[in-house]
Amino acid sequence: KTFTFFKRKVGGYDIFWYTHKLYILMLALLWIHGPRFFMWSLYPIILFIMEKAIRKIRKDETTVVVTVIRKASDVLCIQMRKRDFKYKAGQYLYLNCPSISTNEWHPFTITSAPEENLLSVHIRCRGDWTTALRGYLNPGNQEIVNYDHRAATSKSSVQNKLNATPPPKVGTLSLADPDEVTTVYDFLPVLHTDGPYGSASEHVFDYDVVMLVGAGIGVTPFASIMKSIALRHQRAKSGPNGSVNDAIVTPKKVFFYWVCGDAQEFEWFKCLLDDIEEDEELAERFSLNTFLTGEVNLEEIVQKAVHTKKS
């Protein structure tokens, strides 16, 4: 037990984090022993301190965990709410769970669209930290865990404001199967977020025709982009004349390719793909192509095909 405690508290990422903090000692020695070093380092250090202060302010802002959804193939969908969190489709954020480690921050792509009420990420639980996060947010390994009721009755004024005055949005897209069972826990998990941070994916809206190619969980930035296009289409369609203006909704054509090694992985964003296909006008904007590279149980596929045909 002593070795396990030492390994968890001192080993791994903590050693990495604390050893890199030695840069403070290095800078101090350079300032003392390098008579001209301060002339070249003063302004960069000022900018560095300003950047650290801004990140500290953003990290300390309250992040409310609303819903946790268990997906297939060890994927966890976390829906959150954070006041004044403005981002673009395709961007990412850093996530921290103080109950696991106060120093560990991990980047995850934002899978929700800026037009949605909630902020969401999809995390594949394969490593020590992500597995511990799943155990913390969903200890009973339930299909859906709802924390929103707890946030609504919280004594924190910031959390009350987050729930009482959500930013105006144009719509929402489903992430969970309505037939799944929802479980309610009576504690409020604590997560910190830092971001958003930009990526190349956010520039797809500068083009009329784009091709999105993703493999496995790497499809997450494209899920956000496709949601944003779908919600922009809904907003444009709900206009006064009921027609869609291509100047509002871009890109005009999206070729989407998703490669997975397991058929269950397609369940991650099945609802999103179904919503796109059900809207005839929206479906014309998309060319959806999914490819399975793993083994297939033909008997199971036949049974699903028969069930779909009957329904």
N, C-alpha and C positions, 0 to 999 in steps of 0.2 A: 504493500500500500504506500509506503514511504517513497519507493522508487517511482510509482505511478504518479503520485502527487508532484514530485520533483520534475518529472518529465513533462507533465501538463502545464505547470506554472513557469518553469524556467527553460525547458527545452523548445526545440522547433522554432516557430516564428518569433517567440520572445527573444531568443538569442540573436536572431537576425535583426530584430528591431532595435534592441539595446546596443548592439555593436555599431550599428549605423549612426546612432546618436553621438558617437565619439567625434563626429565632425565638429561639434561645438568646442571640444577640447583642442582640436586641430586648429580651428580658426583663432582661438584665444592664443595659442602658442605662436602662430604666424603674426598676430598683431603685436605680441611682445618682442619677438626676435626679428621680425622683418620691419625695419624702419619705414619703408616705403609701401608696405603691403596695404595699409589702411587707405591710401590714396586710390588704389584700384578696386578695393573691396567694399568701400563704404556704401556707395549707391546700390550695388547689387544686393548687399545685405539688407538695406532698408526695404527694397522691393520684396525680398524674400520674407522679411518679417511681416510686411503688409499682406502678402499672399497667405501666410500662415494664420494671421488674424482673421481674414475673411473666411477661410476654411473653418476656423474654430467657431465663428458665428453661425455658419450654415450647419455645421454638425450639431450644435446645441439646440437648434430649432426642433420642435416636437414632431415626431413622426408617429402617426397612429396606425397600428395594424388593424385592419378591418376584417379581412377574411383570409384564411389559408386553405388552399385547395390541393388535395393529393391527386397528382396526375400519374399516368402510366410510366413505366420504366424509370422509377425513382426520381421523378420530377415534382418539384414543389412550386406552386403558384402562390405568391404573396401579394395581396391587394392592400395598399396603404393609402393614407391621406396625409398630405403635408401642405401647410398653408403657403401660398405664393410660390409654389414650386412650378416654374415655367420651363418647359423643355420642348425639343423638336423630336419628331419621329426618327428613330434610328440612333438616338443618343444613349448614353449609359450613365450609371451612377455607382458610387461606392457604398457598400453596406457594412454596418458594424453591429455586432450583438454583444453588449457589455457582459452578459451572463456567461459568454464563452471566452471572450478575450477583449479587453479594453483597447488593445493596440492593433488588432487585426482588422483591416479594411479590405474588402474584396470587391472587384468590379463586376457588375452585372448589367446586361443590356435591358433597357426599359421596353417592356412588351406592350404596354398600354399606349393609346394614342393621346396626343395633347388635347383632343376634343372630349375625352372621357372624364368622368368625375373622379375616378380612382386611379392611383398610380400602381402599376403592377410589374413584377419581375418573375421570370420562370427560372428556377435553379435546379440543376441536375445534381442530386445528392450522391456523390461518389467519393469525395475526400473526407478527412476527419472533421474539418470545419463545417462543411455543408451537411454532413450527417448529424453533427451535434445541433445545428440550426433546426433541422427537421424534428429532432427529438425535443427541442425547446418549444417550438411553435405548435407542434402536433404530437404531443407525447402519446396519445392513444392511437396514432396512425389512422385517423378517421378520414372519410372522404372529403368532408368540408367542415372547417372549424370557423365559427363566427365569433368575432370579438367586438363587433360594432356596438352591441348593447352595453358593453362595459365602458367603451369610450364615451357613449352618450351620457352616462351617469357619473363620469369622472369628476373629481373635485377640481381638476386643473382647468383654469379659465381658457387656456390656449386650446385644449382639446375640445372644450365646449364650443368655442368659436369655430373650430375646424368642422364640427358636425352641424352647427347651427347655420353657418353661412358658407356653404360650398360654392365654389366659383361657377358661374353660368357655363353650361356646356350644351352641345347640340344633340347629343344622343349617347347611346351606349351599345356595346356589343357583348354578347354573352360569353363567359369563359367556362362555365360549369354546366354539366348536364342537370336539368331541373329535377330529374328523378333521383339524384344522389341525396344521401342522408346528411343533414346538417347537424353538427355537434357544437354545443355552446360550453365554453370554459369560463370559470368565474375569476380569472386573473388577466391582467393586461400586460402582454409582452412588451419589452422595451427594445427598440431598434433605433439606430441612428443612420442617417443617410447624408451623403455629400455629393453634390452635383447640381445640375447635370454637366456632363462633359461631352464634347463634340466628337463625331466620327465621320468617316467618308460617306456613310449610308444616308446621312441627312440631306445630301445634295441631290437625291433622286428627283426632288420636286422641281429642279431646274430644267428637266428634260421632258419631252413629250412622250418618248418611248423608252422604257427601261427593261432590263432583264435582271431578275433577282434569282440567285442560285444559292441555296443553303443545304447543308448536310446535318442531319440530326438536330441537336439543340442549337447549332449555329444558325438556325433559321430565325432566332428571336428578333433581330433588328428588322427583319422583313415583315414579321407579324405586326409590329408597331406601324410600319409604313402602310401596309395593306389596310389596317384598321383606320388609319387616318384618311386614306383615299375613300374608303367606304363611307365614313362619317361625313366627309366633305360632300360626297355625292348625295347623301341623305339631306344635308342642309340645303344644297343647291336645288334638289328636287322639291323641297317643301317651300320653295319661293312662290311669289305671287302668280306666275304663269305655269308653274308645275313642270317646267322644262329645265334640263341641266345645262348650265353654261360651262363650256370647256375651259373658259378663261379662269374659272374658279377652281375647277377640279383638274388637277394635273398630277401625274402624267395621264395622257389620253389612252395609252396602251401599256399594260404590264404583262410581261412574260415571266411567270413564276415557276421555278423548278425546285423541288424539294426531294432530296435523296435520304432515305432512312434504311437502317439495317434491320429494324424490327417493325412489324405492322402496327404494334401498339403505339409507337412514337407518333403516328399520324393523329392520334387522339388528342394530342396537346392543343392543337388549334383547329380541331374538326369543326367546332361551332362557327369559327370565323369563316372557314371555307364554305360551310353550308349557307351562311348568311349571304355570302357573295354570289353563290350559284342560284339562290332563290330569287334574287333580284335580276330580272332579265336585262335591264339597261346596264346595271353594274357588271353583270357577268360578261357583257360585251367588251368591257375594258380590260378584263383579265383573261389570260390563258394559263389555266392552272394545270400543272404537270407534276405528278408525284411518282417516285420510283422506289421500289423495294429491292434491296440488294441481299437481304437475308433469306433464310429458308422459309418456305411457305407450306402450311398445312392445307392441302387441297380439300380435304373433307370438311374442314372448318369453313373454308371459303364458300363451298357449295351450300352448306347449311345457312350461312348468312345471306347468300343470294336468294335462296328459297324463302327465307323469312322476310326479306325486303320485298320480294315480289308479292307475297301474300298481304303484307301491310300496305 
